[in-house]
Amino acid sequence: MLRLRPYKPCDAEKIVSWIKDECTFRKWSSDRFDAWPLTAEALNDKYINHNGDCEEPDNFYPMTAFDETGIVGHLILRFVGEGQKVLRFGFVIVDDSKRGKGYGKQMLLLAEKFAFDVLQAEQITLGVFKNNPGAYNCYKAAGFVENPEGTEHSYNFHGEEWKCIEMKLNKKKDVF
């Protein structure tokens, strides 16, 4: 049974071990980290010493997914915009030995529940590169749809242009 808990600095070694090459690193982090290869120290520095690069003190929620075998996934949640109504998911990753087995979808569903029920978000957004169809399909399976209002971004990695697809998920309103 998959569960979600707040990130701990001791999680960093395991998380960075799943990022085997620079292409995977950039699909995971875009341009949010300067140097490849990523180290546990650099991950902890960003999260602990720099609040995930969030200016607001109560805005950054790194989470770790785990089951009886140990840590299996990771993602961050952060509010964007005014009023703490829109939450952004980022740095979504699953243990590379467990990909394609539903762990990503389960982790996202747990994070969605936390976002809507605990943090009281009204919408969740995320971005995914077009050249990452596995992640795109996982997000769709977890309920996300392409966001036509989202700003299209492109990033240049080693001379290639990577387009980012914006996706969203709205909180479902209770109907009585």
C-alpha positions in Angstrom: 0.0 0.0 0.0 1.5 3.3 -1.1 1.6 6.2 1.4 2.8 9.8 1.3 4.8 11.6 3.9 6.8 14.8 4.1 10.3 14.7 2.5 13.2 14.0 4.8 16.9 14.9 4.0 17.8 11.2 4.2 15.5 10.6 1.1 17.8 12.6 -1.1 20.4 9.8 -1.8 17.6 7.4 -3.0 15.8 10.0 -5.1 19.0 11.2 -7.0 19.9 7.6 -7.6 16.9 7.3 -9.9 18.2 10.0 -12.3 20.7 8.0 -14.4 21.5 10.5 -17.2 21.2 14.2 -18.0 18.2 13.8 -20.3 16.2 12.2 -17.4 17.5 14.9 -15.1 16.3 17.7 -17.4 12.9 16.0 -18.0 12.5 15.9 -14.2 13.9 19.3 -13.2 13.9 21.4 -16.4 16.2 24.3 -15.7 15.6 24.4 -11.9 19.1 22.9 -11.0 22.3 24.2 -12.4 24.5 21.2 -12.4 24.4 17.6 -13.6 24.9 15.2 -12.0 22.5 16.1 -9.2 23.8 15.3 -5.7 21.9 14.6 -2.5 23.6 17.7 -1.1 22.3 19.9 -3.9 18.8 18.6 -3.5 18.8 19.1 0.2 20.3 22.6 -0.2 17.5 23.7 -2.5 14.8 22.2 -0.3 16.1 23.0 3.2 18.3 26.0 2.8 16.3 27.7 0.0 12.7 26.6 0.6 12.6 25.1 -2.8 13.2 28.5 -4.3 9.8 29.7 -3.0 9.8 33.2 -1.5 6.9 32.6 0.8 7.7 30.6 3.9 4.6 28.5 4.0 4.4 27.6 0.3 6.7 24.6 -0.4 5.8 21.0 0.4 8.2 18.3 -0.7 6.7 14.8 -0.4 8.0 11.2 -0.5 5.9 8.2 -1.5 6.8 4.9 0.2 5.5 1.4 0.6 6.7 -1.7 2.5 9.8 -1.9 0.3 10.9 1.7 1.1 10.9 4.9 -0.9 9.3 4.6 -4.3 8.5 8.2 -5.4 8.8 11.9 -4.9 7.2 15.2 -5.8 6.9 18.7 -4.6 3.8 20.9 -4.1 3.9 24.6 -4.1 1.3 27.3 -4.2 1.4 29.8 -7.2 -0.3 33.1 -7.5 -2.4 35.0 -4.9 -4.6 33.4 -2.3 -3.2 29.9 -2.1 -5.9 28.4 -4.4 -3.7 27.0 -7.2 -1.1 24.4 -6.3 1.7 23.4 -8.7 3.1 19.8 -8.7 6.8 19.5 -9.7 9.8 17.2 -9.6 7.6 14.2 -10.0 9.6 11.0 -10.1 9.2 7.3 -9.4 12.0 4.8 -8.7 13.2 3.8 -12.2 12.8 0.1 -11.4 9.1 0.6 -10.6 8.0 2.7 -13.5 5.1 1.5 -15.6 3.6 -0.4 -12.6 1.1 2.3 -11.4 3.2 3.8 -8.7 3.2 7.2 -10.3 -0.6 7.3 -10.7 -1.1 6.2 -7.1 1.4 8.8 -5.8 -0.4 11.5 -7.8 -3.8 10.5 -6.5 -2.5 10.7 -2.9 -0.9 14.1 -3.6 -4.2 15.3 -5.2 -6.1 14.2 -2.1 -3.7 16.1 0.2 -3.8 19.2 -2.1 -7.6 19.4 -2.2 -8.5 18.1 1.3 -5.7 19.4 3.5 -4.2 22.4 1.7 -7.7 23.4 0.3 -6.4 24.0 -3.2 -9.0 24.6 -5.9 -6.8 23.6 -8.8 -3.5 21.7 -9.4 -1.2 22.5 -12.3 1.9 20.9 -13.7 4.1 21.0 -16.8 5.4 18.0 -18.8 7.7 17.9 -21.8 6.2 16.6 -25.0 9.2 14.2 -25.3 8.1 12.5 -22.0 5.1 10.5 -23.1 5.3 8.1 -20.1 4.9 11.0 -17.7 2.2 12.7 -19.8 0.1 9.4 -19.9 0.6 9.0 -16.1 -0.8 12.5 -15.5 -3.8 11.9 -17.8 -4.5 8.6 -15.9 -4.5 10.6 -12.7 -7.1 13.0 -14.0 -5.1 15.8 -15.5 -6.1 17.5 -18.7 -4.2 19.8 -21.0 -4.7 23.4 -19.9 -5.6 25.6 -22.8 -5.1 28.7 -20.6 -1.6 27.6 -19.7 1.4 29.5 -21.1 3.4 27.4 -23.5 7.1 27.2 -22.6 10.0 25.9 -24.6 13.4 25.0 -23.2 16.7 24.5 -25.1 18.8 21.5 -24.1 21.9 20.7 -26.0 20.5 22.4 -29.1 17.1 20.7 -29.0 13.9 22.6 -28.3 11.7 20.9 -25.7 8.1 22.1 -25.6 6.3 22.0 -22.3 2.6 21.0 -22.1 0.7 22.7 -19.3 -1.9 20.4 -17.5 -4.4 21.1 -14.8 -6.8 19.3 -12.5 -9.8 21.2 -10.8 -11.2 20.2 -7.5 -14.5 18.4 -8.0 -17.4 20.2 -6.4 -19.6 18.1 -4.1 -23.1 17.7 -5.5 -26.0 17.0 -3.1 
